[in-house]
Amino acid sequence: MSYFPIINNQTEIVVSTTPLSSGGSITSPIYDLQGFVEFDVKVEGDGTGASLFIDLSVNGTDWLSSVPYVVREQTFFLPIKLSVVERYVRVRFYNDGGALAIAALGLDETAQVATGQTFFRFYAYKFNSITPPLGRSIDATIQGSDNAELGLSMQFGQDPNGEYIKQPLSGHSQPNKTSTPLGANGVFTGEFADTTGYLQVDVTVFSDVDGVLTIQRSEDGVTISKATNYTVLGNQAFSISVPALSDLYKVIYTNGAIAQTVFELHTALKISAHNATIRDANTPITPQSLVTASISIPQDGVQPTYVVGIVGLAPTNNNTTDIFSMSGSATRTIKITRVFINGTAGADTTQNVVLLKRSTANTGGTPTTYTPTKYDSNDIASTVASVTTYGTNPATGTLVGNLLTEKIFLDSGNALGNSMDVTFGDRNSKAITLRGVNEFFCINFNTQTVNTKSINITVEWVELPQ
């Protein structure tokens, strides 16, 4: 790792020194950065906070990328390495208390009240030479007096409103957000938001009278593939999280027969979170120092999750077929996320295990039914129509196809052999999905002869709105 000294080979541009009124704004000229290696922005002012946007373009006309920053201090300095931006750049500054940038970034904070400035300095700097690296190794201490800078590579992506920012972020969908009260039987209709790359859609509503929230899904913005209604009671905050299963989502709210005096509707698109810690260059760095860290933060699942755990299933018949079956649901879509199987046998046995799907139900076979367990007691009861094991072979339903085949070793006596433990939906593929009560997930032993087996089975799934 190398550190780079700061060399003042730069061109200084005075953009403005005129103070801005409350809510005032200024846009810099367009700068052609061809041949330059760094572009810096420095702003000084006595306002209460502001929003700053770096706009990027390949031709100086079409501004396809915009990077927002919240300005919280009276002196704001932003260095930009030109290896991560387009040829042309301009800077927009809004004396708005930070409101626009906070909204663009989807931050959970309140903007300051904007006030007029009494002084303002807005500068830009272009560097036209590459600074040579210092021959300093990572095990050498950097003192606060050393001129050094840490480079941070950035990945650009779009926010929910199509703005390009330095990393994909959760944020509000502005066309599906309002705080304007509705009259009697009034309707607010949002616009389809592109949810590509997002994990879920969160909608929060507060109204002082009753109403109905509708969330629409579409793949093309024309045909509605699914519309789900939710009753919102007056003076009770309502929130719902739905998985981003379609490309487009839109929110509609229909007020009841009494005009609202208070109404807040917010729609947010969510992705996985991460965080980074960057040590200030004025702090000495030692071999034990954490210079920068990027930490993946696992998120607890947001969908209602259920499980059945079966201990000591003992099929008694020879040529064993289905030993387990679960149906879909009449009201929700079932996504199977994990299957775990192990056990013992009277003699060492290599057991074929087949996970498969059927389109009609099994019948007979000495069935035993099970009630699913909720991971979260606040979730609704499972809507799966049936979960069944079989002591003897059932008359099997119509086979759709095999989903997974595997061999596990069942040891004799009480010793455990190996297990089958597989998860679904955590790669770029769908989980095993059951739609409606006429789809069935089954575990099958491929007509192998039973030899005093004792089988443990765990199946986990989530239930999603259809």
ABEGO torsion letter per residue (X at the ends): XBBBBBBBBBBBBBABABBBBBGBBBBBBBBBABGBABBBBBBBBABAEBBBBBBBBAAGABBABBBBBBBABABBBBBBBAAABBABBBBBBBBAGGAAAAAAAGBBBBBBBBBBBABBBBBBBBBABBBBBBBBBAABBBBAABBBBBBBBBBBBBBAAGBBBABBBBBBBAAABBABBBBBGBBBBBBBBBABGBABBBBBBBBABBBBBBBBBBAAGABBABBBBBBBBBGBBBBBBBBBABABBBBBBBBBABBBABBBBBBBBBBBBBBBBBBBAABBBBAABBABBBBBBBBBBABBBBBBBBBGBBBABBGBBBABBBBBBAABBBBBABBBBBEBBABBBBBBBBBBBBABBBBEGGBBBBBBBBABAABBBBABABBBBBABBBBBBBBAEBABBBBBBBBBEABBBBBBBBBBGABBBBBBBBBEAABBBBBBAGGBBBBGBBBBBBBBBBBBBX
